Amino acid sequence: MRVLLDENFPLALLRSLLRDGEQAEHIITMGWRGASDQRIRERLLDRSVLFLTQDEDFLIDKPGAAIVVLSRVRQSRRLEERVQVWRQAIHELVSTPRPGLPFELMDDGRLVPWEQRS
């Protein structure tokens, strides 16, 4: 599974995932800063991609084959705490992939399937 981080995530998360041995990329380090949603959606046609974003549009419009995770982790939390919550969720989904299913990652670290949210 290849992790793709949207541009609004800190590069500290990318570095942490790479240290963990994950295959991870970040929109900024790929040179895609400001890339259109359409360009990113092309990557989401791949079942082996896990995309972490804060943009709800990726859950609503034209779902792809990738796992899309919408982060609801509060930006007011310390960076280290946010990185830990994101890492744990990513590790859970990489170890038990569920391609094509969208999720919300809640502030407490719970992964909630998008269809079951209230």
C-alpha positions as CSV (number, residue, x, y, z in Angstrom):
1,M,0.0,0.0,0.0
2,R,1.3,3.4,-1.0
3,V,0.4,6.4,1.2
4,L,-0.3,9.7,-0.5
5,L,-0.5,12.8,1.8
6,D,-2.5,15.9,0.6
7,E,-0.6,19.1,0.7
8,N,-2.1,20.4,3.9
9,F,-0.4,17.8,6.0
10,P,3.0,18.5,7.7
11,L,6.1,17.1,6.2
12,A,6.9,15.7,9.6
13,L,4.2,13.1,9.0
14,L,5.9,12.1,5.7
15,R,9.3,11.8,7.4
16,S,7.7,9.8,10.3
17,L,6.0,7.3,7.8
18,L,9.2,6.9,5.8
19,R,11.1,6.1,9.1
20,D,8.4,3.5,9.9
21,G,9.2,1.8,6.5
22,E,5.9,2.9,4.8
23,Q,5.9,3.8,1.1
24,A,4.7,7.4,1.4
25,E,4.6,10.4,-0.8
26,H,3.5,14.0,-0.2
27,I,1.9,16.3,-2.8
28,I,4.4,19.0,-2.1
29,T,7.5,16.8,-2.4
30,M,6.1,15.4,-5.6
31,G,6.1,18.9,-7.1
32,W,2.3,18.9,-7.2
33,R,1.6,21.9,-4.9
34,G,-1.6,23.5,-6.1
35,A,-2.4,20.5,-8.3
36,S,-6.0,20.2,-9.4
37,D,-8.3,17.8,-7.7
38,Q,-8.6,16.0,-11.1
39,R,-4.9,15.4,-11.3
40,I,-4.9,13.9,-7.8
41,R,-8.1,11.9,-8.6
42,E,-6.1,10.1,-11.3
43,R,-3.8,8.7,-8.6
44,L,-6.9,7.6,-6.6
45,L,-7.9,5.1,-9.4
46,D,-5.2,2.8,-8.0
47,R,-6.4,0.3,-5.4
48,S,-3.0,0.3,-3.7
49,V,-3.2,4.0,-2.7
50,L,-4.2,5.3,0.7
51,F,-4.9,9.1,0.4
52,L,-5.0,11.2,3.6
53,T,-6.8,14.6,3.0
54,Q,-8.8,17.3,4.8
55,D,-10.8,18.0,1.7
56,E,-14.3,16.5,1.9
57,D,-14.7,16.8,-1.9
58,F,-12.6,13.7,-2.3
59,L,-15.3,11.7,-0.4
60,I,-18.3,13.2,-2.2
61,D,-17.3,13.5,-5.8
62,K,-16.4,10.5,-8.1
63,P,-15.0,8.0,-5.7
64,G,-12.0,6.0,-6.9
65,A,-10.5,2.7,-6.0
66,A,-8.1,4.1,-3.4
67,I,-8.7,4.3,0.3
68,V,-9.6,7.9,1.1
69,V,-9.3,9.1,4.7
70,L,-10.7,12.5,5.6
71,S,-8.9,13.8,8.7
72,R,-11.0,15.4,11.4
73,V,-8.0,15.7,13.7
74,R,-8.0,19.2,15.2
75,Q,-5.3,21.5,14.0
76,S,-5.2,23.0,17.5
77,R,-3.6,19.8,18.8
78,R,0.2,19.7,19.2
79,L,1.9,18.6,16.0
80,E,3.4,15.5,17.7
81,E,-0.1,14.4,18.8
82,R,-1.6,14.9,15.3
83,V,1.2,13.0,13.7
84,Q,0.7,10.1,16.1
85,V,-3.0,9.9,15.5
86,W,-2.5,10.0,11.7
87,R,0.3,7.4,11.9
88,Q,-1.8,4.9,13.9
89,A,-4.7,5.2,11.5
90,I,-2.4,4.8,8.5
91,H,-0.7,1.7,10.0
92,E,-4.2,0.2,10.8
93,L,-5.4,0.6,7.2
94,V,-2.1,-0.5,5.6
95,S,-2.1,-3.7,7.7
96,T,-5.8,-4.4,6.9
97,P,-6.5,-2.7,3.6
98,R,-10.1,-1.9,2.6
99,P,-9.7,-0.5,-1.0
100,G,-12.4,1.8,-2.3
101,L,-13.8,2.5,1.2
102,P,-13.8,6.1,2.4
103,F,-13.2,6.9,6.0
104,E,-13.3,9.8,8.4
105,L,-10.5,9.9,11.0
106,M,-11.9,11.3,14.1
107,D,-9.9,13.5,16.6
108,D,-9.8,10.5,19.1
109,G,-8.2,8.3,16.4
110,R,-11.3,6.3,15.5
111,L,-11.7,5.4,11.8
112,V,-15.3,5.7,10.9
113,P,-16.6,4.5,7.5
114,W,-18.0,7.4,5.6
115,E,-21.3,5.8,4.9
116,Q,-22.0,5.2,8.6
117,R,-21.3,8.7,9.9
118,S,-24.2,10.5,11.6
